[in-house]
């Protein structure tokens, strides 16, 4: 997937207040904040101001396999990186999240449970978006597909998460914007943000394979 933010057009369907999208996004927000908190605590970081997180996840349904990649940068109020973490995980290798306190040149590790928890929330978000497509939604209703059957029929996907997390106290309610690529209906972006200046946001770019 292109690493630059695509120019998408808003979808002509109202998913902005759909709790099936909002709840896993809020959960994802909490997971990422907890991960940053563990990095700060275990790495003994005392001047963290914000964090940038990049994750790439590819999940194949047939044959069943996946690969997750994550990179985290924790920055101070001068925009200098004071800690960084990286992880690669696949179905054959559970992987580790290895980190480095760049000021003290001190390595450490945090729990890799954050990757599996992120995958679960991401799968829930994309499953809802896939079946909210009007054509697929009508088909599911005609075939009387259960929630479990819909999940099992959701295709493989490739996704990228870009999160800019402000570690200061959050204010206001989150908003959700959903976009699609006009040239490829099975790809798009979901944006979860806490302020209008995009100082706190999580972008999920997805493509169904």
Secondary structure, 3 states (H helix, E strand, C coil): CCCCCCCCEECCCCCCCCHHHHHHHHHHHHHHHHHHHHHHHHCCCCCCCEEEEEEEEEEECCCCEEEEEEEEEEECCCCCEEEEEEEEEECCECCCEEEEECCCCEEEEECCHHHHHHHHHHHHHHHHHHHCCHHHHHHHHHCCCCHHHHHHHCCCEEEEEEEEEECCCCCCCCEEEEEEECCEEEEEEEEEECCCCCCCEEEEEEEEC
